[in-house]
Amino acid sequence: MPRPIRASIDLEALRHNYLVSKHRAGSARAFAVVKANAYGHGLDRAIRALAPVADGFALLDLAEARQLRAAGVTAPIALLEGFFEPADLADIVALGLTPAIHSEAQLAMLERARPEGAIDVLLKINSGMNRLGFTADRFGAALARLRAMPWVRGITLMTHFARADDEVGIGAQLATFKAITAGLDLPVSLANSAALLRFPEAVGQIARPGIMLYGGSPMPDLHGADELGLRPVMTLTSEIIGVQEIAAGERVGYGGTFEASGPTRVGVVACGYADGYPRHAPTGTPILVGGRRTRTLGRVSMDMLVCDLSHLEDAGVGSPVTLWGDGLPADEVATAAGTISYELFCALAPRVPVSVRGESAGAA
Ligand SMILES: *Cc1c(COP(=O)(O)O)cnc(C)c1O
């Protein structure tokens, strides 16, 4: 028998969450961000759920874009980091992809390539995140160079917000973007999940929802996923495979970081950091055993972690455990572990078997 750990991916929930993003976007299009193997959920599965409904997709990798086209997706596909070398441009044209252009190096490659077909591009503006894109002083020249290339067809102006999810918001970046692009009659793409959910004025013509599609809240401190109408897509489950009764003063796991203050019944769960559970999750991280909430104890090891069964008398070997997902929002686990649900999802390890639910969602 394989280890009892399993990730269940609910394609119906994924589709539901996409439709929530679409609803929020109003008349704008919503490009489903499926980078990083659909945030760890499996690109092939995400395609099955989303291809029938999505206005477009956004990702980073040519190989992933090729996978979408091979699955029959004809909708636009944005490459959020554009291309990396001149050879990529032939594939971009052949696959009909929409690369971001964020640097002078990319402009030069595009000029020299003189591709045969037409290319739509996203011209990336650095409005304050200071990662990728053209600043105010360089934007005009970049746009002029794009416009001078006959093979460049549609130009969409794009920027990315650094703090759409916190109290600072998007005000300053949006003002910078508007100042840089004043007077231009070009479509714009601004909003990630947080901006889409919090700042409808900043949606533009193409929204780029990512984490919300997977049922994570981009700002769990402000709004839980539930409250946003989002459903968990990934549920990570396992079982109790061992039980120990320890006395006051005894310790659990590597480093003995948890010390029992009284008689404690501890359950050993077949899930560790090699499965993608965060090793830095401290004692007290929430976990469900038999559908009831308890807490982890001590350090997460490679293949196992330990939880408190003291108040769960009927739990024992074979009891089902939920690490996150249905009944326990990944955001709660992530917050307890000092990270974000994005990282939990993306870290799901290849060794964890995956089962799929809601398979017929696309046809429904
Ligand atoms: C990843 C990414 C997104 C999606 O962000 P979420 O916070 O997951 O919604 C949108 N735009 C760009 C440029 C990205 O890199």
The ligand as an ORCA input file, in Angstrom:
! r2SCAN-3c Opt
* xyz 0 1
  C       1.881     35.888    -10.677
  C       1.403     37.121    -11.337
  C       0.043     37.476    -11.270
  C      -0.965     36.745    -10.412
  O      -0.808     37.180     -9.076
  P      -1.800     36.648     -7.915
  O      -1.369     37.400     -6.726
  O      -1.507     35.179     -7.790
  O      -3.162     36.914     -8.364
  C      -0.364     38.572    -12.004
  N       0.519     39.289    -12.733
  C       1.826     38.987    -12.796
  C       2.740     39.826    -13.605
  C       2.316     37.897    -12.087
  O       3.605     37.608    -12.141
*
